[in-house]
Every structure is written in C-alpha cells, then in structure tokens.
Amino acid sequence: MAKAKIAFVCSDCGSEYAKWQGQCADCGAWNTLSEVRLGGGSATTARSRSQGYAGALAPARMLNEINVAQVERLPTGMTELDRVLGGGLVPGSAILMGGSPGAGKSTLLLQVACHQATQLSALYVTGEESPEQVALRAQRLGLPMDQLKLMAETNVDGVLAALETHKPRLLVVDSIQVMYSDALSSAPGSVSQVRECAASLTRAAKQSGTVLLLVGHVTKDGSLAGPKVLEHMIDCSVLLESSDDQRFRTLRGQKNRFGAVNELGIFAMTENGMREVRNPSAIFLQRGETQSSGSVVMVVWEGTRPLLVEIQALVDESPLGNPRRIAVGLEQNRLAMLLAVLHRHGGLMVSDQDVFANVVGGVRVLETSADLALLLAIVSSFRDRPLPRELVVFGEVGLSGEIRPVPSGQERIAEAATHGFTRAIVPQGNAPKTPPAGMEVHAVASLADALALDMG
C-alpha cells in the first residue's frame, strides 16, 4: 500500500509545505502550520498520471453554449437575511455563518429551518447541543416544530448518510468545528478535520442540489476559526456581529457568489428570537430632545442601500503626556490621520486633547464617506458649538484637505430628505443639479470650505 502523503497547511492562508516550519512564507504568520494527511504518495500519483486518466472525462463546451437560466431563489422569510444573501437561498450553495458566542447564530438558523420546513424538506444537524435543548429553544420561540427533522451527529459520514436517506433541500450543520471524519486521526476542530469535513459536505450539497448552511466559530480577534481555505470552499460567507451592551445584531456579507459583497442586515434580539429591523435608519436616529455638541448624522452606504447613523465625538483636555485616540465603530488609524489633516488644513490643533469617536448603535463603518462627518463632530465638540439637528453630512477627506466625492451621492441625499433632514454638507462632486424639495445642499471642495460654513 502506498504511503500516505503528509503536508503542512497554514491555517491563516491555506499554503502547503512539505515539512514543518515556524513561519508561513506566504502570509508571515507564526506557528500556524498543521499536519494534514493528503492521501496517496507522490510515486502513486506519478504512476497514475503516466498511465492516463481512468475516469470519465467531463465534456468541454463553448462558453456561449452554456444555458444561463435564472437561478431559483428560496426566500428565507426574513427580508434582511434575503438582502444579505443576494435575494434568498440558492439550491446547491454552501453558506457559512460565523459569529461570536451568544450572537444568535443558532437561533437565527433555527428560525430559518423551521420556516423552510413548512414548505420543503429540511434537516437540522446539531453537534454542540442535545436535541432536547434545540426543541426547548424552538418551543420558547414559538416556532412550528412538526415539519423540521432534527438529528444529533458529529461524524461527517453520518451526516452524509442522512443526506442520502432523507434527501432534504435544506441542511443546517451546527457547527463545522465539531464535525470529524474517521479517515483522519486528528481531533475535531483541527485544520485537517475542518477542511475535509467542509469539502465533503459542500461536494455532497452541490451534487444533490441541497442548500447547505454551516455554523462557524470565530477567534478572539473576530476572524473565522479554522483554515483560511474554508472560506474559499463555500459560496457565501456572512458574519453575525454583536456587542455586549446592544440588543441589535448586524449581519454582514463578506463573500457572496450570488449577490453583492459587504451587504448589511440589521436584526434585534428579542424574547421571541431574532427579529429583522426593516427601517434601520429610524432605529439609529433615536436622538435626545436637546442637541449637544459633538454629534452629527452621516449617510453611509452599506451594500445596496444608504444608512443614516449618528456619529459622536468628544474632545477633552488630556491629563496624560500622550493623549488618547479611541474610535468605536471606526478605524483607529484613520482617526489619527484625519486629526493630522484637521491640524494642517483646518488650523485646529488637538494634540493636547483626548479624542473619542463613537458610531451610535454599534454599527461598524468601513467606508471613507464618514470622514467629513467625523471631523465636523470633532470640531463641534472642541468649540462646544452644537450642529443643527436637521443637518446630514458625508464625504471623503483627502490628505491635502480636499473633499472627494463618494459613490451613490444622489441616493444618499434622497434618503436623508426622506427622513426629514433639510440641510446637507456634501462633496462638490456629489452636488445634485436639482436638490430634493425642502433640502438645502451645501457643496464643499475642501475642508476649509466646510469649516467656514455657518451652521449655527
């Protein structure tokens, strides 16, 4: 019998090496190489190649001859989830949902599975909880329980056998980190086990046309646990984010072969389970009666829609020799860069001040359109001059102090007008030819122009 081939795979980037080494040469990570059994040795592989391919050769067709029929979508029953997935579940697709413990991954997928089970066959495989625990949760949430099939299994071969027997159109596996294969000697959750189990389940789902939903754990830094190659195997990767003091959850698409990337869905955790927030801008705009300094509303673009959120800044004299720069929901390095731009091109020095910035509602802002709003909030707090409640701001700030236009500027202005805002500060490149009725738009080309506006 040919000796099994051994390789060492990096858990961060998936690179393979013939022998173990301390650092991955591709991504630079340390101590991330794990042993993986690949199968037959190189001699066997070379012999099989020299003798020719024994299997049936797949036919090759011209690209324009392939039928590109409309992909069937299965609605999940939640508009926000369908938005993140690109319109619903696609048969034969593999979807990975990650998130920190307690974020609501199992709750959300159990709601989806129970809803789908009333229309088509569905199977829920639990590897971390007992069937009684899952049934108690479904009963507490008031979900229909008479159609969903449930089994407790951690052996991937048992899951594949159940897939062949029950032939469900929807398969939920909770979670991929506890699955194992008898063909590998490593422990469940290791690089080789996660890689092999995910590959087997994905291959079976695509062959049978079953929608595969996998639950994945995350590490302490928020990234998906397991080998990086796992994210390349699946068709869609979404991350359910939450904070300890917030009842809202954000579901963000990180990879999607069937829809837009970086789409955002908003949910609220209630006693009846996860409930979608159909108008998230109204939730994040719940402001106090009195307007205080250091607060302004900005319009960010999440996926395919605009979202209005409030950004707050607090500038206070620092008792420390090295003033603090803390950003919550924003990129910390970008805050430091914008403060340097404010000093150089705005004439405002805060090097002896502590600067705190926060996006209300626990939303993480990843785009640069929040630059101008953040700087105006900082200036408002430093000068202790409140900005108007009916003002909305967006725009990217360059290193030379110029205000750069951002994508979908007209749609952002229209969304702000829909929520009753009557004044806007926007980049000159996003100035509309005809502003919405009742909206006063101020187009600025530089940071100095924005600071010169009288917004009192």
WOLIN-V434423 format. One record per pair of residues at least 12 apart in sequence whose C-alpha atoms are under 7 Angstrom apart, sorted by the first residue. I is the first residue (numbers start at 1). J is the second residue. D is the distance in whole Angstrom. If there is no record, write none. Layout:
# WOLIN-V434423
i=I j=J d=D
i=I j=J d=D
This chain:
# WOLIN-V434423
i=2 j=40 d=6
i=2 j=41 d=6
i=2 j=44 d=7
i=3 j=40 d=6
i=3 j=41 d=5
i=4 j=37 d=7
i=4 j=38 d=7
i=4 j=39 d=5
i=4 j=40 d=5
i=4 j=41 d=5
i=5 j=37 d=6
i=5 j=38 d=5
i=5 j=39 d=5
i=5 j=40 d=6
i=5 j=41 d=5
i=6 j=35 d=7
i=6 j=36 d=6
i=6 j=37 d=5
i=6 j=38 d=6
i=7 j=19 d=7
i=7 j=35 d=6
i=7 j=36 d=5
i=7 j=37 d=6
i=7 j=38 d=7
i=8 j=20 d=6
i=8 j=33 d=6
i=8 j=34 d=5
i=8 j=35 d=5
i=8 j=36 d=6
i=9 j=33 d=5
i=9 j=34 d=5
i=9 j=35 d=7
i=9 j=36 d=7
i=10 j=24 d=7
i=10 j=32 d=5
i=10 j=33 d=4
i=10 j=34 d=7
i=11 j=32 d=5
i=11 j=33 d=6
i=11 j=191 d=6
i=11 j=226 d=6
i=11 j=227 d=4
i=11 j=228 d=6
i=12 j=32 d=7
i=12 j=227 d=6
i=12 j=228 d=5
i=13 j=27 d=7
i=13 j=228 d=5
i=13 j=229 d=7
i=14 j=227 d=6
i=14 j=228 d=6
i=14 j=229 d=5
i=20 j=33 d=7
i=34 j=191 d=7
i=36 j=192 d=5
i=72 j=90 d=6
i=73 j=87 d=7
i=73 j=88 d=5
i=73 j=89 d=5
i=73 j=90 d=5
i=74 j=88 d=5
i=74 j=89 d=5
i=74 j=90 d=6
i=75 j=88 d=5
i=75 j=89 d=6
i=76 j=88 d=6
i=76 j=112 d=6
i=76 j=116 d=7
i=77 j=115 d=7
i=78 j=276 d=7
i=80 j=265 d=5
i=80 j=266 d=7
i=80 j=276 d=6
i=81 j=265 d=6
i=83 j=265 d=7
i=84 j=252 d=7
i=84 j=253 d=6
i=84 j=263 d=5
i=84 j=264 d=6
i=84 j=265 d=6
i=85 j=259 d=6
i=86 j=258 d=6
i=86 j=259 d=4
i=86 j=260 d=6
i=89 j=211 d=7
i=90 j=211 d=7
i=91 j=209 d=5
i=91 j=210 d=6
i=91 j=211 d=5
i=92 j=205 d=5
i=92 j=206 d=4
i=92 j=208 d=7
i=92 j=209 d=4
i=92 j=210 d=5
i=92 j=211 d=5
i=93 j=206 d=7
i=93 j=211 d=5
i=93 j=212 d=6
i=93 j=235 d=6
i=94 j=202 d=6
i=94 j=211 d=6
i=94 j=212 d=5
i=94 j=213 d=6
i=94 j=234 d=5
i=94 j=235 d=5
i=94 j=236 d=7
i=95 j=212 d=6
i=95 j=213 d=5
i=95 j=214 d=6
i=95 j=234 d=6
i=95 j=235 d=6
i=95 j=236 d=5
i=95 j=237 d=6
i=96 j=213 d=6
i=96 j=214 d=5
i=96 j=215 d=6
i=96 j=216 d=7
i=96 j=234 d=7
i=96 j=236 d=6
i=96 j=237 d=5
i=96 j=238 d=6
i=97 j=214 d=6
i=97 j=215 d=5
i=97 j=216 d=6
i=97 j=237 d=6
i=97 j=238 d=5
i=97 j=239 d=6
i=98 j=215 d=6
i=98 j=216 d=5
i=98 j=217 d=6
i=98 j=218 d=6
i=98 j=224 d=6
i=98 j=238 d=6
i=98 j=239 d=5
i=98 j=240 d=6
i=99 j=216 d=7
i=99 j=217 d=6
i=99 j=218 d=6
i=99 j=239 d=6
i=99 j=240 d=5
i=99 j=241 d=6
i=100 j=217 d=7
i=100 j=218 d=6
i=103 j=240 d=7
i=103 j=241 d=7
i=103 j=242 d=6
i=107 j=273 d=7
i=108 j=274 d=6
i=111 j=143 d=7
i=114 j=143 d=7
i=114 j=144 d=6
i=114 j=145 d=7
i=114 j=148 d=6
i=117 j=147 d=5
i=117 j=148 d=5
i=118 j=147 d=6
i=120 j=169 d=7
i=121 j=168 d=5
i=121 j=169 d=6
i=121 j=170 d=7
i=122 j=148 d=6
i=122 j=149 d=6
i=122 j=168 d=5
i=122 j=169 d=6
i=122 j=170 d=5
i=122 j=171 d=6
i=123 j=148 d=6
i=123 j=149 d=5
i=123 j=150 d=6
i=123 j=168 d=6
i=123 j=170 d=6
i=123 j=171 d=5
i=123 j=172 d=6
i=124 j=149 d=6
i=124 j=150 d=5
i=124 j=151 d=6
i=124 j=171 d=6
i=124 j=172 d=5
i=124 j=173 d=6
i=125 j=150 d=6
i=125 j=151 d=5
i=125 j=152 d=6
i=125 j=153 d=6
i=125 j=172 d=6
i=125 j=173 d=5
i=125 j=174 d=6
i=126 j=151 d=6
i=126 j=152 d=5
i=126 j=153 d=6
i=126 j=173 d=6
i=126 j=174 d=5
i=127 j=152 d=6
i=127 j=153 d=5
i=127 j=154 d=5
i=127 j=174 d=6
i=127 j=175 d=6
i=127 j=178 d=6
i=128 j=174 d=7
i=130 j=152 d=7
i=131 j=151 d=7
i=131 j=152 d=6
i=141 j=272 d=5
i=141 j=273 d=6
i=154 j=178 d=6
i=154 j=179 d=5
i=154 j=180 d=6
i=155 j=179 d=6
i=155 j=180 d=5
i=155 j=181 d=6
i=156 j=179 d=6
i=156 j=180 d=6
i=156 j=181 d=6
i=156 j=197 d=6
i=157 j=181 d=7
i=168 j=210 d=7
i=169 j=210 d=5
i=169 j=211 d=6
i=170 j=210 d=6
i=170 j=211 d=5
i=170 j=212 d=6
i=171 j=210 d=7
i=171 j=211 d=6
i=171 j=212 d=5
i=171 j=213 d=6
i=172 j=212 d=6
i=172 j=213 d=5
i=172 j=214 d=6
i=173 j=213 d=6
i=173 j=214 d=5
i=173 j=215 d=6
i=174 j=214 d=6
i=174 j=215 d=5
i=175 j=214 d=6
i=175 j=215 d=5
i=175 j=216 d=6
i=176 j=194 d=7
i=176 j=198 d=7
i=176 j=214 d=6
i=176 j=215 d=6
i=176 j=216 d=6
i=177 j=189 d=4
i=177 j=194 d=6
i=177 j=216 d=7
i=179 j=197 d=7
i=180 j=193 d=6
i=180 j=197 d=6
i=181 j=193 d=7
i=181 j=197 d=7
i=191 j=226 d=6
i=191 j=227 d=6
i=194 j=226 d=7
i=195 j=227 d=7
i=195 j=230 d=6
i=199 j=233 d=7
i=235 j=256 d=6
i=235 j=257 d=6
i=236 j=255 d=5
i=236 j=256 d=4
i=236 j=257 d=6
i=237 j=253 d=6
i=237 j=254 d=5
i=237 j=255 d=5
i=237 j=256 d=7
i=238 j=251 d=7
i=238 j=252 d=6
i=238 j=253 d=4
i=238 j=254 d=6
i=239 j=251 d=6
i=239 j=252 d=5
i=239 j=253 d=6
i=240 j=252 d=7
i=243 j=362 d=7
i=247 j=268 d=6
i=247 j=269 d=5
i=248 j=267 d=6
i=248 j=268 d=4
i=248 j=269 d=6
i=249 j=266 d=6
i=249 j=267 d=5
i=249 j=268 d=6
i=250 j=264 d=7
i=250 j=265 d=6
i=250 j=266 d=5
i=250 j=267 d=6
i=251 j=264 d=6
i=251 j=265 d=5
i=251 j=266 d=6
i=252 j=264 d=5
i=252 j=265 d=6
i=260 j=303 d=6
i=261 j=303 d=7
i=262 j=302 d=7
i=262 j=303 d=5
i=263 j=302 d=6
i=263 j=303 d=4
i=263 j=304 d=7
i=264 j=302 d=6
i=264 j=303 d=6
i=266 j=280 d=7
i=281 j=307 d=6
i=281 j=308 d=5
i=281 j=309 d=6
i=284 j=309 d=5
i=284 j=310 d=7
i=284 j=360 d=7
i=284 j=361 d=6
i=285 j=309 d=6
i=285 j=310 d=6
i=291 j=386 d=6
i=291 j=389 d=7
i=292 j=386 d=5
i=293 j=380 d=5
i=293 j=381 d=5
i=293 j=384 d=5
i=293 j=385 d=5
i=293 j=386 d=4
i=293 j=387 d=7
i=294 j=312 d=5
i=294 j=313 d=5
i=294 j=314 d=6
i=294 j=377 d=4
i=294 j=378 d=6
i=294 j=380 d=5
i=294 j=381 d=4
i=294 j=386 d=7
i=295 j=310 d=7
i=295 j=311 d=6
i=295 j=312 d=5
i=295 j=313 d=6
i=295 j=377 d=5
i=295 j=387 d=7
i=296 j=310 d=6
i=296 j=311 d=6
i=296 j=312 d=7
i=296 j=373 d=7
i=296 j=377 d=6
i=296 j=387 d=7
i=296 j=392 d=7
i=297 j=309 d=6
i=297 j=310 d=4
i=297 j=311 d=6
i=297 j=391 d=7
i=297 j=392 d=5
i=297 j=393 d=6
i=298 j=310 d=6
i=298 j=370 d=7
i=298 j=373 d=6
i=298 j=392 d=5
i=298 j=393 d=5
i=298 j=394 d=6
i=299 j=393 d=7
i=299 j=394 d=6
i=299 j=412 d=6
i=300 j=369 d=6
i=300 j=370 d=7
i=306 j=412 d=6
i=306 j=415 d=7
i=309 j=360 d=7
i=310 j=359 d=6
i=310 j=360 d=6
i=311 j=358 d=6
i=311 j=359 d=5
i=311 j=360 d=6
i=311 j=374 d=7
i=312 j=357 d=6
i=312 j=358 d=5
i=312 j=359 d=6
i=312 j=377 d=6
i=313 j=356 d=6
i=313 j=357 d=4
i=313 j=358 d=6
i=313 j=377 d=5
i=313 j=378 d=5
i=313 j=381 d=6
i=314 j=355 d=6
i=314 j=356 d=5
i=314 j=357 d=7
i=314 j=378 d=7
i=314 j=381 d=6
i=315 j=353 d=6
i=315 j=354 d=6
i=315 j=355 d=5
i=315 j=356 d=7
i=315 j=378 d=7
i=315 j=381 d=6
i=315 j=382 d=5
i=316 j=353 d=5
i=316 j=354 d=5
i=316 j=355 d=7
i=317 j=352 d=6
i=317 j=353 d=4
i=317 j=354 d=6
i=318 j=352 d=6
i=318 j=353 d=5
i=318 j=354 d=5
i=323 j=352 d=6
i=323 j=353 d=6
i=323 j=354 d=5
i=324 j=354 d=5
i=324 j=355 d=6
i=325 j=354 d=6
i=325 j=355 d=5
i=325 j=356 d=6
i=326 j=355 d=7
i=326 j=356 d=5
i=326 j=357 d=6
i=327 j=356 d=6
i=327 j=357 d=5
i=327 j=358 d=6
i=328 j=357 d=6
i=328 j=358 d=5
i=328 j=359 d=6
i=329 j=358 d=6
i=329 j=359 d=5
i=329 j=362 d=7
i=329 j=363 d=6
i=329 j=364 d=4
i=329 j=365 d=6
i=330 j=364 d=6
i=330 j=365 d=6
i=330 j=366 d=7
i=341 j=399 d=6
i=341 j=401 d=6
i=345 j=401 d=6
i=345 j=447 d=7
i=345 j=448 d=7
i=346 j=447 d=7
i=346 j=448 d=6
i=368 j=396 d=5
i=369 j=394 d=5
i=369 j=395 d=5
i=369 j=396 d=5
i=369 j=406 d=6
i=370 j=394 d=6
i=370 j=395 d=6
i=370 j=396 d=7
i=371 j=395 d=6
i=371 j=396 d=5
i=371 j=397 d=6
i=372 j=393 d=7
i=372 j=394 d=6
i=372 j=395 d=5
i=372 j=396 d=6
i=372 j=397 d=6
i=373 j=393 d=5
i=373 j=394 d=6
i=387 j=455 d=6
i=387 j=456 d=6
i=388 j=455 d=7
i=388 j=456 d=7
i=390 j=421 d=5
i=390 j=422 d=6
i=390 j=423 d=6
i=391 j=421 d=6
i=391 j=422 d=7
i=391 j=423 d=5
i=391 j=424 d=5
i=392 j=421 d=7
i=392 j=423 d=6
i=392 j=424 d=5
i=392 j=425 d=7
i=393 j=424 d=6
i=393 j=425 d=5
i=393 j=426 d=6
i=394 j=425 d=7
i=394 j=426 d=6
i=395 j=426 d=6
i=395 j=427 d=6
i=401 j=446 d=6
i=401 j=447 d=5
i=402 j=445 d=6
i=402 j=446 d=4
i=402 j=447 d=6
i=403 j=427 d=6
i=403 j=444 d=7
i=403 j=445 d=5
i=403 j=446 d=5
i=403 j=447 d=6
i=404 j=427 d=6
i=405 j=427 d=5
i=405 j=428 d=7
i=405 j=429 d=5
i=405 j=430 d=6
i=409 j=430 d=5
i=410 j=430 d=7
i=410 j=432 d=7
i=414 j=436 d=7
i=417 j=436 d=7
i=417 j=439 d=7
i=422 j=438 d=6
i=422 j=439 d=4
i=422 j=440 d=6
i=423 j=439 d=6
i=423 j=440 d=5
i=423 j=441 d=6
i=424 j=440 d=6
i=424 j=441 d=5
i=424 j=442 d=6
i=425 j=441 d=6
i=425 j=442 d=5
i=425 j=443 d=6
i=426 j=442 d=6
i=426 j=443 d=5
i=426 j=444 d=6
i=427 j=443 d=5
i=427 j=444 d=5
i=427 j=445 d=6
i=428 j=443 d=5
i=428 j=444 d=5
i=428 j=445 d=5
i=431 j=443 d=6
